[in-house]
């Protein structure tokens, strides 16, 4: 009887540790997608292929303007990004570079939400809420809402 209880407790702790490792692995994968596609990509004039890789083609940026919901699909955002980059191709200097603080990443199965803050030169610009799904080829950002500070 005692050996059975010890085995069950031991198995519980081992499985809990493995689940915690998997959760941290998924959170790190999500951070990598956000950093590469969104922060380094869209915010800091990165590689458009990295942007496309991290955002689902059905992505929409949702906002509120004049008490009306606005929607910007990823293809329109990338088009605007490419025009700005063509007009001013220089990469941002260190003080003009956007940085990201990861406040919360919550994962349930293949769905996740990340709450992040974007800063430039120690000034808070946005609080973003990014929604992600995990597909066969990895995590993709599927939507965003935000608050402009």
N, CA, C and O of each residue as an XYZ file, in Angstrom:
596
protein
N       0.811     -1.192      0.000
C       0.000      0.000      0.000
C       0.862      1.268      0.000
O       0.611      2.179     -0.789
N       1.873      1.339      0.872
C       2.746      2.502      0.945
C       3.507      2.720     -0.352
O       3.680      3.858     -0.788
N       3.967      1.627     -0.978
C       4.701      1.741     -2.236
C       3.798      2.287     -3.340
O       4.254      3.059     -4.184
N       2.538      1.898     -3.343
C       1.596      2.399     -4.340
C       1.381      3.890     -4.171
O       1.379      4.625     -5.158
N       1.202      4.347     -2.957
C       1.013      5.785     -2.694
C       2.254      6.562     -3.097
O       2.149      7.615     -3.727
N       3.411      6.063     -2.746
C       4.665      6.734     -3.107
C       4.797      6.796     -4.621
O       5.194      7.829     -5.159
N       4.473      5.715     -5.319
C       4.555      5.695     -6.780
C       3.600      6.712     -7.394
O       3.983      7.443     -8.308
N       2.365      6.769     -6.906
C       1.373      7.708     -7.432
C       1.827      9.148     -7.211
O       1.722      9.976     -8.115
N       2.325      9.449     -6.027
C       2.814     10.803     -5.728
C       4.006     11.136     -6.627
O       4.083     12.235     -7.176
N       4.919     10.203     -6.774
C       6.089     10.406     -7.624
C       5.659     10.648     -9.077
O       6.159     11.567     -9.726
N       4.743      9.833     -9.583
C       4.250      9.975    -10.956
C       3.568     11.328    -11.142
O       3.725     11.969    -12.181
N       2.816     11.758    -10.139
C       2.153     13.052    -10.209
C       3.174     14.184    -10.340
O       3.012     15.068    -11.181
N       4.209     14.164     -9.525
C       5.225     15.213     -9.574
C       5.993     15.197    -10.892
O       6.305     16.256    -11.436
N       6.292     14.040    -11.399
C       7.000     13.943    -12.677
C       6.127     14.489    -13.806
O       6.597     15.274    -14.629
N       4.867     14.080    -13.848
C       3.979     14.558    -14.910
C       3.739     16.062    -14.787
O       3.631     16.749    -15.802
N       3.653     16.579    -13.576
C       3.487     18.022    -13.376
C       4.698     18.781    -13.888
O       4.558     19.825    -14.525
N       5.886     18.259    -13.612
C       7.113     18.903    -14.074
C       7.186     18.897    -15.592
O       7.589     19.893    -16.193
N       6.805     17.795    -16.220
C       6.829     17.709    -17.684
C       5.815     18.665    -18.311
O       6.113     19.303    -19.321
N       4.627     18.770    -17.729
C       3.625     19.705    -18.233
C       4.101     21.150    -18.103
O       3.873     21.963    -18.998
N       4.751     21.465    -17.008
C       5.281     22.818    -16.806
C       6.354     23.134    -17.844
O       6.407     24.251    -18.359
N       7.207     22.162    -18.153
C       8.235     22.353    -19.184
C       7.593     22.595    -20.539
O       8.027     23.478    -21.279
N       6.559     21.819    -20.879
C       5.858     22.002    -22.151
C       5.216     23.380    -22.223
O       5.289     24.038    -23.261
N       4.591     23.826    -21.142
C       3.953     25.140    -21.121
C       4.985     26.246    -21.334
O       4.736     27.191    -22.083
N       6.129     26.132    -20.686
C       7.187     27.137    -20.868
C       7.742     27.113    -22.285
O       8.066     28.159    -22.847
N       7.851     25.927    -22.857
C       8.319     25.793    -24.244
C       7.348     26.493    -25.204
O       7.778     27.185    -26.127
N       6.041     26.313    -24.988
C       5.033     26.961    -25.835
C       5.065     28.483    -25.652
O       4.964     29.225    -26.629
N       5.202     28.946    -24.422
C       5.277     30.393    -24.168
C       6.493     30.999    -24.853
O       6.412     32.096    -25.405
N       7.616     30.296    -24.820
C       8.824     30.805    -25.493
C       8.615     30.841    -27.007
O       9.052     31.784    -27.666
N       7.959     29.835    -27.559
C       7.677     29.821    -28.999
C       6.782     31.005    -29.378
O       6.982     31.624    -30.423
N       5.806     31.315    -28.537
C       4.920     32.456    -28.778
C       5.711     33.762    -28.717
O       5.542     34.627    -29.577
N       6.563     33.912    -27.720
C       7.403     35.112    -27.623
C       8.265     35.267    -28.863
O       8.438     36.378    -29.364
N       8.809     34.162    -29.366
C       9.660     34.217    -30.563
C       8.877     34.719    -31.772
O       9.385     35.532    -32.545
N       7.642     34.239    -31.941
C       6.810     34.689    -33.062
C       6.504     36.173    -32.928
O       6.630     36.922    -33.896
N       6.104     36.601    -31.742
C       5.778     38.016    -31.527
C       7.003     38.888    -31.769
O       6.917     39.919    -32.436
N       8.134     38.474    -31.229
C       9.354     39.276    -31.379
C       9.781     39.385    -32.844
O      10.081     40.476    -33.329
N       9.804     38.258    -33.536
C      10.299     38.238    -34.919
C       9.341     38.913    -35.892
O       9.744     39.778    -36.669
N       8.068     38.514    -35.849
C       7.108     39.000    -36.841
C       6.578     40.395    -36.520
O       6.445     41.233    -37.412
N       6.281     40.637    -35.265
C       5.604     41.874    -34.895
C       6.580     42.974    -34.455
O       6.592     44.064    -35.028
N       7.388     42.684    -33.444
C       8.266     43.727    -32.901
C       9.410     44.031    -33.873
O       9.540     45.162    -34.341
N      10.242     43.023    -34.178
C      11.357     43.249    -35.100
C      10.859     43.474    -36.525
O      11.469     44.222    -37.289
N       9.749     42.826    -36.880
C       9.207     42.932    -38.230
C       8.448     44.221    -38.456
O       9.011     45.192    -38.962
N       7.179     44.245    -38.089
C       6.326     45.409    -38.373
C       6.767     46.675    -37.651
O       6.763     47.753    -38.245
N       7.144     46.566    -36.396
C       7.465     47.762    -35.623
C       8.839     48.346    -35.942
O       9.026     49.561    -35.883
N       9.802     47.486    -36.280
C      11.180     47.958    -36.465
C      11.726     47.705    -37.869
O      12.929     47.514    -38.051
N      10.833     47.705    -38.855
C      11.220     47.612    -40.265
C      12.022     46.366    -40.598
O      13.037     46.435    -41.290
N      11.568     45.247    -40.109
C      12.260     43.992    -40.371
C      11.909     43.394    -41.719
O      11.408     44.072    -42.615
N      12.184     42.116    -41.836
C      11.999     41.364    -43.054
C      10.514     41.038    -43.252
O       9.872     40.494    -42.353
N       9.977     41.366    -44.418
C       8.560     41.127    -44.678
C       8.224     39.637    -44.679
O       7.098     39.265    -44.348
N       9.169     38.784    -45.042
C       8.915     37.341    -45.007
C       8.755     36.849    -43.570
O       7.959     35.947    -43.309
N       9.508     37.436    -42.639
C       9.341     37.093    -41.222
C       7.963     37.524    -40.721
O       7.341     36.831    -39.916
N       7.499     38.664    -41.201
C       6.176     39.159    -40.825
C       5.113     38.182    -41.323
O       4.242     37.756    -40.564
N       5.195     37.836    -42.598
C       4.211     36.926    -43.187
C       4.227     35.553    -42.516
O       3.186     34.907    -42.392
N       5.392     35.118    -42.092
C       5.513     33.811    -41.443
C       4.820     33.803    -40.071
O       4.272     32.775    -39.671
N       4.836     34.917    -39.356
C       4.304     34.972    -38.003
C       2.843     35.364    -37.893
O       2.220     35.149    -36.853
N       2.287     35.936    -38.953
C       0.887     36.353    -38.941
C       0.071     35.424    -39.826
O       0.502     35.076    -40.925
N      -1.093     35.025    -39.360
C      -1.998     34.230    -40.180
C      -2.577     35.140    -41.267
O      -2.843     36.311    -40.996
N      -2.782     34.634    -42.490
C      -3.352     35.474    -43.559
C      -4.729     36.049    -43.219
O      -5.135     37.051    -43.807
N      -5.445     35.441    -42.293
C      -6.754     35.950    -41.882
C      -6.697     36.929    -40.720
O      -7.740     37.322    -40.196
N      -5.488     37.334    -40.304
C      -5.301     38.270    -39.183
C      -6.046     39.577    -39.423
O      -6.121     40.070    -40.549
N      -6.602     40.132    -38.331
C      -7.180     41.472    -38.343
C      -6.742     42.233    -37.106
O      -6.748     41.707    -35.994
N      -6.362     43.483    -37.325
C      -6.086     44.413    -36.236
C      -7.397     45.151    -35.988
O      -7.925     45.801    -36.890
N      -7.919     45.055    -34.780
C      -9.173     45.711    -34.440
C      -8.891     46.933    -33.574
O      -8.058     46.889    -32.670
N      -9.587     48.011    -33.858
C      -9.426     49.233    -33.083
C     -10.754     49.954    -32.945
O     -11.764     49.539    -33.512
N     -10.739     51.031    -32.188
C     -11.922     51.865    -32.027
C     -11.538     53.294    -32.383
O     -10.595     53.855    -31.826
N     -12.282     53.872    -33.316
C     -12.084     55.267    -33.706
C     -13.456     55.910    -33.826
O     -14.328     55.389    -34.520
N     -13.650     57.032    -33.159
C     -14.946     57.732    -33.165
C     -16.088     56.803    -32.769
O     -17.165     56.822    -33.364
N     -15.823     55.988    -31.748
C     -16.801     55.053    -31.203
C     -17.245     53.983    -32.204
O     -18.299     53.367    -32.040
N     -16.435     53.771    -33.235
C     -16.725     52.754    -34.247
C     -15.567     51.747    -34.274
O     -14.401     52.111    -34.124
N     -15.924     50.477    -34.468
C     -14.911     49.436    -34.574
C     -14.268     49.510    -35.953
O     -14.957     49.551    -36.972
N     -12.927     49.527    -35.972
C     -12.183     49.521    -37.229
C     -11.485     48.176    -37.374
O     -11.213     47.494    -36.386
N     -11.199     47.807    -38.614
C     -10.547     46.531    -38.881
C      -9.510     46.728    -39.974
O      -9.802     47.288    -41.031
N      -8.292     46.260    -39.709
C      -7.213     46.335    -40.689
C      -6.665     44.926    -40.900
O      -6.034     44.370    -40.001
N      -6.900     44.341    -42.081
C      -6.360     43.002    -42.338
C      -4.842     43.053    -42.512
O      -4.278     44.100    -42.830
N      -4.198     41.923    -42.302
C      -2.741     41.877    -42.350
C      -2.213     42.277    -43.716
O      -1.172     42.930    -43.789
N      -2.884     41.914    -44.801
C      -2.372     42.272    -46.127
C      -2.344     43.790    -46.319
O      -1.445     44.305    -46.984
N      -3.304     44.511    -45.754
C      -3.293     45.975    -45.832
C      -2.198     46.560    -44.948
O      -1.547     47.536    -45.323
N      -1.996     45.964    -43.775
C      -0.957     46.447    -42.871
C       0.419     46.229    -43.500
O       1.280     47.104    -43.406
N       0.639     45.086    -44.134
C       1.920     44.809    -44.790
C       2.130     45.752    -45.972
O       3.247     46.219    -46.199
N       1.081     46.033    -46.717
C       1.187     46.973    -47.841
C       1.622     48.352    -47.348
O       2.505     48.974    -47.938
N       1.006     48.826    -46.270
C       1.378     50.109    -45.675
C       2.821     50.069    -45.162
O       3.577     51.024    -45.341
N       3.191     48.963    -44.528
C       4.550     48.766    -44.024
C       5.559     48.856    -45.163
O       6.582     49.527    -45.029
N       5.284     48.187    -46.285
C       6.214     48.183    -47.418
C       6.365     49.576    -48.019
O       7.464     49.951    -48.426
N       5.286     50.347    -48.083
C       5.361     51.726    -48.586
C       6.220     52.590    -47.672
O       7.065     53.352    -48.142
N       5.996     52.466    -46.338
C       6.805     53.255    -45.387
C       8.273     52.863    -45.465
O       9.154     53.721    -45.412
N       8.533     51.576    -45.592
C       9.911     51.090    -45.646
C      10.589     51.545    -46.937
O      11.779     51.863    -46.922
N       9.858     51.583    -48.051
C      10.424     52.045    -49.324
C      10.732     53.531    -49.273
O      11.733     53.978    -49.833
N       9.881     54.301    -48.606
C      10.072     55.747    -48.474
C      11.244     56.067    -47.554
O      12.007     56.997    -47.815
N      11.387     55.300    -46.483
C      12.444     55.522    -45.503
C      13.040     54.165    -45.108
O      12.647     53.594    -44.091
N      13.983     53.647    -45.903
C      14.487     52.285    -45.681
C      15.439     52.122    -44.493
O      15.767     50.995    -44.123
N      15.883     53.217    -43.896
C      16.833     53.104    -42.784
C      16.197     52.404    -41.596
O      15.044     52.661    -41.247
N      16.963     51.519    -40.985
C      16.497     50.848    -39.768
C      16.515     51.853    -38.617
O      17.340     52.766    -38.609
N      15.623     51.695    -37.657
C      15.600     52.643    -36.537
C      16.870     52.550    -35.695
O      17.418     51.469    -35.483
N      17.320     53.702    -35.225
C      18.463     53.732    -34.311
C      18.020     53.165    -32.963
O      16.830     52.950    -32.732
N      18.971     52.928    -32.091
C      18.664     52.312    -30.790
C      17.594     53.100    -30.026
O      16.707     52.498    -29.420
N      17.665     54.432    -30.047
C      16.680     55.214    -29.297
C      15.326     55.286    -29.996
O      14.335     55.643    -29.360
N      15.255     54.963    -31.271
C      13.977     54.964    -31.985
C      13.409     53.563    -32.156
O      12.314     53.399    -32.694
N      14.138     52.557    -31.706
C      13.698     51.180    -31.843
C      12.591     50.874    -30.830
O      12.660     51.283    -29.671
N      11.589     50.159    -31.285
C      10.495     49.738    -30.409
C      10.934     48.477    -29.674
O      11.470     47.546    -30.276
N      10.698     48.460    -28.366
C      10.991     47.285    -27.550
C       9.692     46.758    -26.965
O       8.673     47.449    -26.966
N       9.736     45.538    -26.470
C       8.529     44.865    -26.010
C       8.726     44.294    -24.622
O       9.741     43.658    -24.337
N       7.746     44.526    -23.759
C       7.681     43.870    -22.456
C       6.532     42.874    -22.510
O       5.410     43.225    -22.875
N       6.819     41.630    -22.145
C       5.806     40.578    -22.144
C       5.184     40.519    -20.753
O       5.821     40.059    -19.805
N       3.945     40.982    -20.631
C       3.281     41.047    -19.344
C       2.575     39.743    -18.990
O       2.536     39.353    -17.823
N       2.018     39.069    -19.994
C       1.255     37.850    -19.749
C       1.168     37.038    -21.029
O       0.899     37.576    -22.104
N       1.396     35.754    -20.904
C       1.105     34.821    -21.988
C       0.302     33.692    -21.368
O       0.755     33.027    -20.436
N      -0.886     33.485    -21.893
C      -1.787     32.459    -21.383
C      -2.068     31.485    -22.518
O      -2.523     31.888    -23.589
N      -1.799     30.204    -22.287
C      -1.955     29.171    -23.306
C      -2.951     28.128    -22.816
O      -2.854     27.638    -21.691
N      -3.907     27.796    -23.676
C      -4.837     26.699    -23.426
C      -4.899     25.881    -24.712
O      -5.494     26.303    -25.703
N      -4.279     24.711    -24.682
C      -4.267     23.870    -25.878
C      -3.583     24.577    -27.035
O      -2.416     24.957    -26.937
N      -4.318     24.755    -28.142
C      -3.728     25.411    -29.315
C      -4.116     26.887    -29.426
O      -3.924     27.499    -30.476
N      -4.660     27.461    -28.354
C      -5.055     28.867    -28.330
C      -4.226     29.602    -27.280
O      -3.896     29.057    -26.227
N      -3.899     30.860    -27.599
C      -3.103     31.645    -26.650
C      -3.444     33.125    -26.777
O      -3.941     33.593    -27.802
N      -3.155     33.847    -25.685
C      -3.315     35.290    -25.644
C      -2.054     35.867    -25.012
O      -1.561     35.358    -24.005
N      -1.541     36.931    -25.612
C      -0.372     37.605    -25.057
C      -0.709     39.068    -24.806
O      -1.238     39.751    -25.682
N      -0.402     39.539    -23.616
C      -0.537     40.957    -23.284
C       0.877     41.513    -23.249
O       1.715     41.071    -22.464
N       1.128     42.493    -24.115
C       2.471     43.064    -24.221
C       2.383     44.583    -24.169
O       1.328     45.175    -24.396
N       3.521     45.196    -23.864
C       3.617     46.647    -23.943
C       4.754     47.001    -24.883
O       5.844     46.434    -24.809
N       4.478     47.956    -25.775
C       5.493     48.444    -26.701
C       6.006     49.786    -26.202
O       5.233     50.663    -25.817
N       7.319     49.923    -26.217
C       7.988     51.127    -25.711
C       8.970     51.631    -26.750
O       9.484     50.865    -27.565
N       9.220     52.923    -26.711
C      10.288     53.519    -27.511
C      10.984     54.539    -26.634
O      10.362     55.471    -26.124
N      12.287     54.351    -26.466
C      13.084     55.279    -25.671
C      12.472     55.471    -24.277
O      12.340     56.596    -23.795
N      12.104     54.362    -23.646
C      11.501     54.329    -22.310
C      10.144     55.021    -22.222
O       9.687     55.340    -21.125
N       9.494     55.257    -23.363
C       8.147     55.821    -23.366
C       7.159     54.720    -23.760
O       7.340     54.054    -24.780
N       6.127     54.535    -22.958
C       5.105     53.535    -23.232
C       4.228     54.008    -24.385
O       3.624     55.079    -24.317
N       4.163     53.201    -25.448
C       3.391     53.556    -26.634
C       2.028     52.867    -26.666
O       0.993     53.518    -26.805
N       2.046     51.534    -26.535
C       0.832     50.734    -26.674
C       0.821     49.601    -25.664
O       1.870     49.091    -25.270
N      -0.371     49.219    -25.253
C      -0.601     47.926    -24.629
C      -1.396     47.135    -25.644
O      -2.484     47.544    -26.050
N      -0.852     46.003    -26.054
C      -1.468     45.163    -27.079
C      -1.933     43.850    -26.480
O      -1.306     43.297    -25.576
N      -3.037     43.369    -27.002
C      -3.552     42.046    -26.675
C      -3.562     41.263    -27.982
O      -4.373     41.522    -28.871
N      -2.656     40.308    -28.084
C      -2.514     39.510    -29.298
C      -3.115     38.132    -29.062
O      -2.868     37.503    -28.033
N      -3.909     37.669    -30.026
C      -4.459     36.329    -29.955
C      -3.722     35.468    -30.975
O      -3.450     35.898    -32.096
N      -3.407     34.242    -30.562
C      -2.663     33.327    -31.419
C      -3.315     31.956    -31.424
O      -3.962     31.550    -30.458
N      -3.131     31.250    -32.534
C      -3.487     29.839    -32.640
C      -2.247     29.085    -33.086
O      -1.401     29.615    -33.807
N      -2.158     27.838    -32.642
C      -1.065     26.986    -33.082
C      -1.565     26.116    -34.230
O      -2.532     25.368    -34.087
N      -0.892     26.228    -35.362
C      -1.199     25.446    -36.550
C      -0.100     24.389    -36.724
O       0.832     24.320    -35.922
N      -0.214     23.571    -37.769
C       0.795     22.538    -38.020
C       2.197     23.123    -38.145
O       3.175     22.490    -37.748
N       2.295     24.339    -38.700
C       3.606     24.966    -38.873
C       3.957     25.947    -37.751
O       4.877     26.751    -37.902
N       3.240     25.891    -36.639
C       3.601     26.697    -35.475
C       2.570     27.756    -35.126
O       1.493     27.823    -35.719
N       2.926     28.583    -34.146
C       2.049     29.638    -33.653
C       1.952     30.769    -34.665
O       2.947     31.153    -35.279
N       0.739     31.300    -34.834
C       0.470     32.434    -35.724
C      -0.375     33.454    -34.973
O      -1.291     33.093    -34.234
N      -0.060     34.726    -35.168
C      -0.868     35.799    -34.603
C      -2.104     35.928    -35.487
O      -1.984     36.108    -36.699
N      -3.295     35.836    -34.885
C      -4.532     35.862    -35.673
C      -5.348     37.139    -35.478
O      -6.177     37.472    -36.325
N      -5.126     37.862    -34.373
C      -5.829     39.134    -34.182
C      -5.134     39.954    -33.100
O      -4.318     39.459    -32.322
N      -5.502     41.232    -33.094
C      -4.914     42.155    -32.119
C      -5.922     43.237    -31.787
O      -6.596     43.764    -32.672
N      -6.023     43.568    -30.488
C      -6.653     44.801    -30.041
C      -5.595     45.546    -29.233
O      -4.602     44.952    -28.814
N      -5.799     46.820    -29.016
C      -4.739     47.612    -28.394
C      -5.298     48.830    -27.656
O      -6.450     49.228    -27.831
N      -4.437     49.391    -26.835
C      -4.698     50.688    -26.202
C      -3.490     51.563    -26.464
O      -2.363     51.184    -26.145
N      -3.721     52.741    -27.047
C      -2.626     53.694    -27.307
C      -2.473     54.594    -26.096
O      -3.431     55.241    -25.671
N      -1.253     54.637    -25.531
C      -1.003     55.467    -24.344
C      -0.687     56.895    -24.755
O      -0.447     57.745    -23.898
